[in-house]
Amino acid sequence: MGTSTARPNAHDDSEAGSEVPSSAWRVRADAWEFLGYAVKQLAAASVRPAAGVRPPLELPREVRRMLPLLERLEMYWASPGQHYVMELRRGLEAGDYAEALSLIEPVARRVAGHNHHLPEPAADGEREAERIDDTAETRKRFEVLVIDDVSSADREALQTELLSQRRPADAFNYELVFVPSFEDAIVAILLNPDIQACVLRPGFVPHSKQRLSRDVRSFLDGFLGKALPQRPLDRILSLAEKLGELRPELDLYLVAGVGIEELAGSLTRQFRRIFRRQDGLELHLSLLAGVAERYEAPFFQAVQHYSRKPAGVFHALPVSRGGSVIHSKWINDLGEFYGLNLLLAETSATSGGLDSLLDPHGSLKQAQKLAARAFGARKSLFVTNGTSTANKIVHQSILAPGDVVLVDRNCHKSHHYALMLAGAQVSYLDAYPLNDYSFYGAVPLESIKRMLLDYRRAGRLHEVKMLALTNCTFDGIVYDVQRVMEECLAIKPDLVFLWDEAWFAFAGFHHIYRRRTAMASARSLEKSFADPAYARRHAEQLRELAAAGAARGAASGGHESDDGGPVSGVGHVADEVLLKTRLLPDPAKARLRVYSTQSTHKTLTSLRQGSMIHIFDQDFGQLNEESFREAYMTHTSTSPNYQILASLDMGRRQVEFEGYELVQRQADLAVSIAHAVARHPLLKKYFRVLGTKDLIPGQFRETNRQMPLRDGLAAMSEAWERDEFVVDPSRLTLHIGLTGVDGDTFKHDYLMDKYGIQVNKTSRNSVLFMTNIGTSRSAVAYLVEVLVKLAETFEDEQSGLSGLGQQARRARVAALTSTPPPLPDFSRFAERFRVDAQTPDGNMREAYFESYKPGACEYFSAAELTRRVAAGEEMVSASFVTPYPPGFPVLVPGQVITEEILAFMSALDTREIHGFNAERGFRVLTGGGVA
């Protein structure tokens, strides 16, 4: 993202501002690097062996374009800052190329290397390059945005006042960046991730005088909406609200001239503190204290402290303190490989500054509170054995035998096993299929509402306890979480939601992603439900539905009964009307009971299996606290790995400081891969990155962009605001059908074995690549290079094939690019495991344990099973059958086996199928077991 951001290799000034805003971090780095290269050439050309002074050379056109670009960009950074670029320009125009190069090179290294140790402001007479390249300073640095339209003299006075407050004992250093307007403040927050605090002063003006790119202007117009408030106090409150929407982790301070006593009572929620202009020291200390509060990692620091203390271990763990390793004759290389700190930190102790995961009272309890704050939850808990366990904890805490659960059939297998263990009545929802690529999308909202209305019609809606969905899916399909919960609560106001966000832990730290997370959606709904205007909107919808119901009742002669539903008194409203209406719940009745499970280790910084459970449950204390504690005890080890817990603590600290930058970067890098594939003449011959139009059918989209982020931040924001489903831009599904190689072979034989490229998922004709917060530009370049090499290999192989070889290759391509047997929907549970014929739920636990009875099961080959099913026999699965890919159970205990399922299984070319015995076949319930 950026202001007028021309490409470094552009050829005319008309391209200024055409760069997509999400890549401003890269445009800035490339501009400094290009400038260094160009000035180095100028410096070399200006050196002449003959005597005499050579006049300054004419600056190349690209250099003349880079300088104003950097001046505009650096306005939003304290370091190096706009004045630094102006000094650089003066040196270049004077022909002092060596001096200019000394100014450029340290900045280019720091900006390209993501070095966040920002330099101290230059002392009198100190060269800027020396302060930029200062590596002796080890204190963490950050930038503070000051929003006020002040003169240069006032700006220098304020900077001098605050920086003069520094003391050697300060834990952090900061620098100030000044912007004059409301709009510039928003742009600065979008561009500069080093900003960690904002100081608002009443003198700022509404609009920017900067030349902003078209996309940034479009984003601002959409984000800010109507005209900015005219009253200074309203404008301050509006800016504080908008800054909080973009970066809720930032500390906001207000500096006012008079009447702060009156302001304090009304602004406390928006601002961390309010100051008079004279309170420089207090503001300085508050800036440091605010950052220090986020910097705290109490459990990591407790583990650090423990590892440095002498101890005598008369407890479990021989490996503790390295006791069984360091002096070993045979395994001392274990310590050499992992390092002494890992061994010193290993312990079973829960005292001495450490804490118990099962009963936290100290450092671990505080770490989990900090995680709740960071992720926007009311309560957060750490889990050390993965999200599979987190899912089981949530299900067990809420569900009792007989409770009905609506769940995506395509969800992770841990949900299916958890529901079996809980004894719930499972009602499976089918996601829309993507048959051409052999995987599923997500569950349409209309399907969920229809299922709830079916239970309402059957008189069983009160039995429905929970809805469990995956957000985002493995392949990057993201729900409109807030809308799903809102409309479901309109039908059943006490419904509990479990959002499996195993692959979406990072999403809470970017303003566009965040709006589709479970915790942010719960907070947004809570705010809406408290707004009287929302209650009025609900009442108006109630009247409209009641009128429609009355008209329908009159048309039917009044024979239809009022069966309750979304609102009392509208029983005559046809389900089809309710399905097409964007329903609003009664805010006086709806309860927000929302749970999110996240694999922190999958998308944020954590050791393997580090996960979290986030809770936003308004009835947690009254309805679920005790059962949740018991479920947590059931599934949590009494000897959790402290290294995993410490890494969760540090992963939280990281995203509170740099999550926004890292998430923006990972999405932008993914877009650059898609660009490369689409533009390279050889790559696009064999590969295609699937976009929104491929992965989301048109009926689930209001917008029509193939890759919204590629068209700019405003385009992405629009799609994520309006569409029922969107695609996470950091997920790239690469269609490889034209190579003639199936996904599994491509993953193992080509990417992994030849080039060490790791991918997680494949389908019959696709490979899923994911960028993450650790992905680098070098890694992206390597991937593109590998894809080009593979394309060249396929090209060479094809040119060397004989006629028969060409025919065989065409057949392979045709098989991979044609539509295979359709993905099977969930068939049904056998009648003996169901409650009634009106509703689809089944008792999976009963079916699962029926297989324990002697003689209750038999194995059948695929061929024999196909013959029996075709003959009309009801064959019922005794076990979970889960092929990888697609990675979800195609069969579950108690499910009726159909011809479609068997056809799909026979078409699979995967190497791994859990629950299927390759020698004996499928395990089937025969019904002949002995009790």
N, C-alpha and C positions, 0 to 999 in steps of 0.2 A: 504494500500500500504506500501511497506517497502523494506528494504535491506534484508539480509539473515534472514528471520523471522521464526524461528522454533516455533512450537506450545509449549506452556508451559507444556502440558501433553504428549509430544512426548517421545518415548522410546529409540531412538537411534540418533546418530549424523547425520545419513543420511537424516533425515527429515529437517535438517536446510535449510532454504530458501524455503520451500514448501508452506508457508502461502501465501494466496492471498494478493496482495499488498494493496487492499482497506481497509484491516483490520489492518494495522500497528498501528493505534491509539489504537485498542483493544489489539493487541499482546503486545504492550508496557505496557499498564495498567495491563494486566494479568500477565506479567512477573514480574513486581514489586510486585504485590500482592502475587504471588506464592513464590517469594523469601522471602518475609516477613514471610509467613507461614512456609517455610522450616527452616529459621534461628531461628524462635521461637521454633521449635522442637529441633534444635541443642542447643539452650540456655538452654532449660529445661533438656536435656540429659546430659549437661556438669556440672550441679549442683549436688554435692555429699555431703551427710551429714558427711561422714568421713573426717578426716583431710587429708591434702595433696593436691598437685596440679595435676589436670588431664591434660594430654597433649592434644593439639588440636585434635578434631575428624576429621576423613577423611570426606571431603565435599561430600555430595551425588552427584550422577551423574547429576541429574537435576539442582542442584545449579551450578555445573561446566559448564553446558550448558547455563544457564541463564546469567551468568556473561559476557561471550564474546558476546552473543546476545545483551545485554544491552549496552555494550561498543560500538558496531557497531551502534546501534540505537541512543544512546545519543550523538554521534558525531554531529548529526544534530540538537541538542537542546542546548541552552545556560544553561538551568536549568532543571535538576541538572547537566547535562553535562558529558562528557566522563571522566574528571579527578575525578569527584565525584565517578563514578563507580570504578575507579582504587583504590581510597582510600578505598572504601568498600571492594574490593577484598583483599587488604592488611590486613584489620582488620579480615576478615574471615579466611585467611590463618594463621594468628597469633592466632586464637582461641578466639578473643575478640568478642564473639557473642552478648553480651549485647550492646556494643558500635555499632556494625554493625546494630543491630535491631533499634537502635535510629536513624541511618542514613536512614534506609529503610522506616520505617513507615510513616513519614511525606510526603515523596515523593509518596508513594503508595496512600495515602489519596488524595493528590492533583491531581495526574494523573487520578485516578479513578473518582474523583469528578468534573472534568472539571473546576477546579479553575484556572482562568487565572491571578490571582494576583501573578505574579512571584516574587521570593525573591530577595533581594539585594545581590550583591556579598559579600562574607564574608570578614570582616575586619581581620587584623592580629590577630591571636589567637582566632578568633571566630569560634565556632563549626559550621560545615556545617548544621547540623540538626537544629540548632537554627535559622539560616537564612532561611532555607526552611520553617520552621513552623511559621514564623513571620506573624501574622495576624493583627498587629497594623497598618501596612502600608496600606493606602487606595487608593493611587494613582494608576491609571491604568498602567499596564506594558505591554511591548511588546519586541520582540526580533529583532535584526538587523543582517542580514546575511552579513558577510564580506567575499568576494571572492578573495583570494590571497594565493599563496603558500609561506608562510613566516615561519621563524624559531620561536621556542617557545619564544625566547627573544623578537623578534620584535612584536610577537602577544601580549605579556604581556605589552610591551611599548605602543602599540596603545590602548589597553584596558585601561591602566592606564591614558593615555592622555585624552581619551574621557570621561571616568567616572569621572575624576577630574573636568570636566566642570559643573557637576551637581550643581544646586542651589535649595534652599528650595522652591523657587517660581515656579519651574518647574511643569507643570501640569501632566507630565507623567514620568515614569522611563523606561529605556530599558537596555537590556543586549546584549552582542555580542556573536554570534556564528560564528566560522571561518571554512571555507572549502577551500581546495587548488585547486579545479579543476572545469572546466565547468560542467562536469557530476555530480559532487557532489553538485553543486549549484542547478541543476535541481532536484536531489533527495531530497535535503533539502526543497525545495519549495513544493514538492509533500507530504513530510512527516510532516513537521512542520507548522501548521497553525498559530502559534504564531508569525511567522516572518511577519513584517509589512513594512520593508524597506530593500533594498539591497545596499551595497556599493561595487562597482566593482573597483578593483585595477589591473593594467596591468600585474602583475606577476603570475596570475593563469595559471595552466597547463590544457591541454585538457581533460585528462582521470582520472577516479577515481582509487585509489588503494584499495578501499573497495571491499569486497566480496559481490557483489550484487546478489539478488535473480534472478532466471531465468526470472521471469515475469518483474521485474524492468529493467533488461537488455534488454528484448524484447521491452518494452515500450520505453526505451531510443533510441534504434536503429531505431524504427519507427518514433519517434518524432523528432529526430535530423537529420535523413536521412543520406545524404552523409557525407564524412569525414569533420571534423571541420576545419574552416579556419585556415591557418597557420600564416598569418600576424596578429600581435597583435591587431591592430585597427579593422580589420574585425572580429576577434574573439570576441572582446568586443561588437561590434554592433550585432553580431549574438546572443550572450548570452542575451543581453538586449531585443532583439526581442523575444526570446524563453521565457524568464521570463515574458514578457508582455502577451504572449499567454496563459500562465498558470494562472497567477494572475495579471490581468491588473490593479487592485486596488493598487498594491504595488508601493511605491516610490523608484525610482532608482537614485543612485548617482554615479558619477565617480570621483575617486581620482587619479590624474595623477601626474607624477613628473615634466615634462617639456612641454612646448608648448601648454598649455591649451587654450591660446588665439586662436590658429589655430583650435583646436578641437571644441571649443565652437560653432562655426557657423554650423558645420556639425552634431553635436550630441544633439542639443537642444531638438529635438522632442523625443529622446529616454530617456533622463535623465532630472530629475527635476533640478539638478544643477551639475556643474563640479567644483572640488576643486583641489588646490595644496595640497601636503602632509602636509604642515605646517598649514593648515587652520582647526585645530581641533575644535576651538570654533564655527566657522561658520557651520561646518558639524554637530556638536551637536545641535545647534539651528535649523538647517534645518530639522534634524530628528524629533525633537519635533514639529516643525511647520507643517510638512507634515501630521503627525498623527492628530494634532489639527484641521487641515482643514477638514479631514474626520469625525472627532468626532463632528463637529458642527451639531446641530439639531435645526435650527433657530426657527422654529415654536413651537416645543415642549418647547424650552427654553423661548419663549415669553409667552406661556400659563402658564408655571411655574412662571414666573415673575409676570404676572397679578394676579395669585391666591394668591400671597403673599402681594399684595398691598391693603391698605384699599380703599374702594369704597362705593359710595352711588348709588344704582340702581334705577333710574327713567326711566326705559326702559322695554322692554319685558323680559320674563322669571322670574316668581316668584321664581322658583327654584334657580336662580342665587344667588351665595354667600350663598346658603342654606337657604335663607330667609323664604320660605314657609315650610321648613322641620324641621330645627333644633329645633325650639320652638313649633312645632306642638304637640298637645296632642295625636294625633291619628296616625301620620305617621312618628314619629321621628325614628322608627326602620329602615326606608328607609336610613336615614343618617348613622345609626349605621352599616348597612349592607354594603353599598357602600363606606363609608368613607368620611371624610370632604373634602379631596382634590378634589374629583370628583365634589362636589357641588361648591367649591370655584372657580373651573376652568370653570364652566358653565357661558356663557355670549353670548349676541348678539352683543357685541361691535366689531368694526373693527379697532379701533384706540388704542392708548396706547401701541404700540408694537405689537398688533395683526394685522390682515390683512383680506382683503375680498377675498373669493374664486372666486367670479365672476369678480373681478378687482384687482388682487394682485399687490402690489407695494413694499412690505416690506418683512417681515419674511416668508410669505407663498410663495412669488415669489422665494425667495432664496432657500427655501426647495425644490421646484419643480425643480430648476436648479440642485441642488445636486442629486436629483433622476435621472434626465436625464444623468448626468455624471456616476452614479452608474450602470444604466441599459443600457448604450451605445446608448442612444437616442439623437436626435437633440433637442427634446422638450418632456417634460413629464408633465402631469397634474393629479391632485388628483381628485378622484371621491368618494363621501361619500354614495352613494346608490347602490353600487354593479356594477359588470361587465355587468349586464343586461342593466343598464343605459349607461355604457361606450360604449357598442355595438350600442345602439340607437344613441348616439352622433356622432359616426364615420359614420354610415350609412347616417344619415340625412345631415351631413356636405358635403358629396361627391356626393350623388345621387339626381337626379332630376327625376320627373315623366317621364317614358319612357326609362330611362337608363336600360341597361341589366346587371344583376348581376348573376355570376355563384356562387352557394353556395352549400355546402354539405347539403343534405337533413337531415343528422343525427346531425346537429349542434344544439346548445342550442336554446330554443324557443324564446329567446330575439331577435335573428337574424330574425326569421320569422315575428315577430310582427313589428320589425323595418323596414323591407322591405315593409310590408303592409302599414305602416305609410308614408313611403317615396314615395309610388306609383311606385316603380321600377318594371321592367319586370323581373320576377324571373325565372331563368333557373336552375333547381335542378340537382345536380350531385349525383350519387349513390356510396356510399362506398362499398367495398367488404363485403359480409355477412359472419358471423361466425354462421351458422345456428345451429350447435351442441350446442352452448352456448347462443343463442338467443340475440346476439347483433352484431353490425356492427364494422368493422375495420376503414379504412380510404379510401380516394378517390385516386385511382391510377393516377399517372401522365399521363399515356397514355389516360385515360378517359378525363382528363382536356384538354389536347392538342387536342383530337378528337373533343371536344365540340367547342373549339376556331376555329378549321379548318372548322367545319360545318357552323359556322357563317360567316367565310370568304367566303365559297362557296356560301352562300345565299346572299352575298353582304351586310351583316349587322355587320361585325366585328367592324366597327366604333361606333356602338351603345353599345358595351360591355364596361362597365366602371370599373367593380370591380370583383375580385375573393375573396371570404370569406371562410376560412377553419379553423378547430379547431386543434390546435397544443399545447399540446398533447390532444388526446381524453380522455374522462372520464376513459376509460379502459387502458390508458397508451400508445397508439400507437402514435409514433412521426414521423413527416414528415422529409424528406430531404428538408428543407425550401429553402436553397440556390438554389438547383437544380430546384425546382418547379418554383421559380421566374425567374431564368435564362432562362429556356426553354419557359416559357409563354411570357417573354419579347421579345424573338426571333420571336414570332408570332404577338404579339401586344405590341409594345415598350412603350406605355403610360398606360398600365394596372395598376390599383391601387390594392394593396393587403391589406386585413384585416385578421390578424392572431389572432384568439381568443385563447389566452394563459392563460385562467382563471386558469387552473391547473398547470401552468408551470412557474410561477413567479420566482421560486427558481433557474431555470435552467441557468440563466446568471452568476452564481457564481461558476461554476465548468467547467473546461476546456473542458471536453468531452461533457457535456450537452450543453454548451454555443454555440457550433458550429451549433446547430439545433434550435436556437432561431431566432425570426424575426429580432431583432435589430443587432445581431452579423452577420447574413447573409447579411443584407443590407450593413453593413460596409465592409464586405468582398467583395461584388460585386462592391461597389464603388471603392475600391482599385484595383480590377481586371480591371474595365473599364478604369481606368487611366493608365494602363500599356500598353505600345506600343506592347508588345508581345501578349497581348490578342487581340488587333486589327488585328495583323497578323494572329492569329489562326482563327479569324472570317472570314477574307478575304480568307483564304485557304478553309474553309468550304463552303464559297460562291461559289468558283470556282468548288468545287466538286459537289455541288448541281446543279449548272448551267449546268455542263457537263452531269449529270444524266438527268436533265430536257430536254436538247437538244436531247439526245439519245431517250428519250421517245417520244418527239415531232416528231422526224423523223419517229419513228416506227408507230405513229398514222397518219402519212400523213400531219402533221402540222395543223390539224383541231382544236386542243385544244388551247384555248386562255390563255394568261398570266393573271391570276387573282390576281396578287400581292402575298402577303404572307410574310413568314419570311424574304425573301430577294427579292428585285426586280429582275425580269428576270428569276425566276425559277418556273414559274407557271405550267410548264409541269411536275414538280416533283410530283409523286403520294403521296397522303396523307399518305399512308402506309410507304413510305420511310421516310417522315418527322416524323412519329410517332416512328419509330425505331432509328432515329438519335438523338444523344444528342445535341440539338440545342444550338448555341451560338448567343446571340443578337448582333446587331450592337452597339458597345459601344458609338458611336457618336450620336445615336438616342435614345437609351434606357434611360428611366427616372425611378429613384428609388422612388416610392411613397408607402411607407410601414407604416402600422399602426398595433400596437399590443395592445390588451386589456388584463389586468391581474387582477385576483382576489388576491390582495396581502394578504387579510385575509385568503384565502384558504391554501396557502402554505408558507407564510412568516409571520412575526409578524405584526399584525394589529388588531384593533378591528373589529368586524363584519361589513361587507359591505364596508370596506376600499379597494378601487381599484385604479388602475392607467391606464392612456392611454399613450403609448409611441409612438412617431412619428419620422419617418425618411423619410421625404418627401422633395425631392429636389425642388419641385415646390410649397411648402406650402405657401410661401409668395405671390407668383403670382396667385395661383389658389384656395387656400383653406382656407387661414387665416381668412377671414371675415365670410365665411359660417360656418367654424368650431366654431368661437366665438358665432355666433347666435345659432347653435345647442347646444353648451355648456350652453348657457343661457336658452334655451328651457327646458332642462332636469335637470338642477342643481338647488337645493333649494337655496333661498336667505337666509336661516338660516341653514347652514350646521353644522354638529356636530363637534365641535372643538376637542373633544377627539379622534374621528376617524382620523382627520387630523394630530393631534400630534402623534398618533400611527403610521401613515404612515411615518412620518418624522423619528421616532425612528427605525422603521423596516428597513428603508434605511440605517441608521447608522450601525445597527447590521450586515447586510449582507456585508457591505464594510469591516468590520473587521473580522468577523467570518463566513461569508457565505460559503466559501470553505470548512471549517471544517464541518459545520453542514450538508451541502448537501452530502458530502462524507459519513458522518456517517449515514444519513438516508438511503442511498442506501445500505450500507453495512449491516445495521440492517435488511433490507428487505431480503437480500440474506441469512442471518442467519436463518430467519423464513422458507424460502424455503428449506434450508438444513435440518432443524429439521423435516419438513413434509416428505421429501423424505427419511430420514434415520430411522425414528421411525417406528418399525414394526406395531404398531397399527394405527398410524396416516395414513400411506400410504395405509392401508386397506380401509379407508373411504374417504380420501382426496387426492387431487393432485393439486399442483400449476401449472397453465398453463404457458408455456414458449413461446419463440419466435416461435418455430415450430407449436405450437397450434394456435397462434394469428396472424401470418403473413404467408400467403401462399408462397410456395417456389419461385414462379416467381418474388416476390418482395424482394428476398434476394440473395446476393452473398455469404454470409457467412452461416454457418450451425451449429451454437451453440444454444443450448436450452436456456441457461441463460449466456450471454457473461461475465457479471461481476463476476459470480461464477468462471470463468476460469481465471480471472485476469484483471487488468486494461488494459493491451495490447490487450486482446481479445475484451473487450468492445470498446476500441478505434477503432479497426479494423472494427467492425460491424457498429459503428456509422459513420465511414468514408465512407463505401462502400454500405450499404444496403439502398434500397428505403425507407423502414419503419423499425423502431426499437421499442423495448418495454422499457419504462421507468422502470428500475429495482426496483424503490421504490414502484411500483404498483404490487400487488399480487392478481391475480384472482384465487381464490380457488374453484376448481370444487368439488361439494358436492353431485353429483348425486347418488353415492353409499350409501349415508346415507338414501335415501328414503324420504328426507325432501326437500321441495322446498325452493328457496332462500329467499323469503319473510318471510316464517315461521321461517326459520333458523335465520334470522336477528332479528326478533322481539321476538319470543318465547324462543329461546335458548341463543343467544349472549347477547341481551339487557336486557331482563327481568331476566334471571338467573344470569348473570355475569357482566353486565354493560359494555360489549364490544360494542363500537360504530363503526358502518360501514356506509358508505354513499350509496352504490349501490349494488343491487343484480340483478341477472337474474333468469331465470327459474331454473337453476341448478348450479349457482355460486354466490360467495360473493366476493366483492372487498375490500381488505385491503390495506391501504396506510400508509406507514411510512412518517413522516414529520420531520422538523427540531426540533420539540419538543419531538420526540419519544425517550424514554430512554431504556436502556438495561433491566431494571426491567419490563417495559411495554411489551417488546418483550417476556420476560420469562413468564409473566402472560398469554399472548395470547397463547403461546405454551402449558402452563399448562391447560388452559381452553379447548383447542382443544383435549388434551389427555383425559380430564374428559368427554368431549362429546363423544369421540370415545369409551370410556369405557361404557358410558350409552347406546350407540347403540349396543355394544357387548352384554351387559346384556339383553337388550330388545329383541334382536334377539334370544338369547338362551332360553328365556322364552316363545316364541311364540308357539302356537299350529300349527297344519298342515295348517289350514285355514289362521291363522295369517301369517305364513311364505309365503303362496301363495299371500296374499294381499301385503306383503312387497316387494316381488319380482316384483309384478306388478307396484308398485310405483317406484322402482328403474329402471325398464325397461322404464317407461314413462319418467323419468328424464335423462336417458342415451341414449335414442333413439333420432333421429332427428325429431323435430316437423315440422309443416308446415313452409315452407321457409319464411324468413324475406321478406316482400314485398318491391320491389323497388318502387320508385315514379311512379305512373301510368302516368297521363298526366293532363294538364289543359283542361277543356271543351273548345270546339272550339270558343265559343263566347268571351272567355277571352284571346285568342291568337292572335298574329299578322299574322302568316301564318302557313302553314302546314309543312314547311321545318325546322323550328326551334321550340324548345320546350317551350320557355318562356311564362309565363302568367301574367296577371295583377291581382295580389292577392287583391289589394286594391279595385278594382272595384267589385270583387266577395264579398269581406267582406262587403262593404256598400250596395250591392244589398239586403243583408239580412235585412237591416233596413226598406225596403219598406213593407207596410202592405200586407199580403197575399203572400209574396215571399218565405216563408219557411214552411216546414212541418216536423213533427217528424215521423220517421219510426222505428219500432222494428228491431232488427238484423235479425229475421226470415223473416219478410216481405221484408226487403231490399235485403236479399239474394235471395228471390224468384224473385223479380223484376229484379235484375242484371242478374240472370240466364236466364230470359226471354228476355234479350237483351235491356232493358231500360237503358238509360244513367242517372245515379243518381249522382248528384254533391253535394259535401260537402259545407255546409254553414258556417262552423266554423273550428277552430283548434281542433283536437282530439289528446290528448297527454297522453298516458299511462305511468305510473311510476312503474317499468321499462317498456321500455328501456329509456324513458325520452325525446324523440323527437316527433314532430307531425307526426302521422301516416297519418293524413288527414289535409289538409289546405284548406281555402276557395277557391272555384273554381276547386278543384281537383275531377276528376272522380273516383268514388268508384268502386272497382273491387272485384271479388270473392276472389282473393288472400288476399286482405286487410281484408275482412270480416272473412276469415278462420283464419288469424293470430290473429285478435281481439278475436275470439271465443276461441282460444287456450290459451289466456293469463290468468294467475291466479293472476294478480296483484290487490291490494286493491284500487288503486287510478288511476282514468282516468279523466283528465281534458277535458272538452268540450263534455263529453258524459253523457247524462241524464239516469241514471239507470232505471227510471220508464218509460220514454217516448221514449228512444232510440236515434238514430242519427238525427241531424238537417240537413235537405237537402233543397237545392234550387229547387223550383218548376218552376221558370220562370214565375209565374203568378202575380208578384208584380205590384202594381200601382205606377207609378212615382209621 
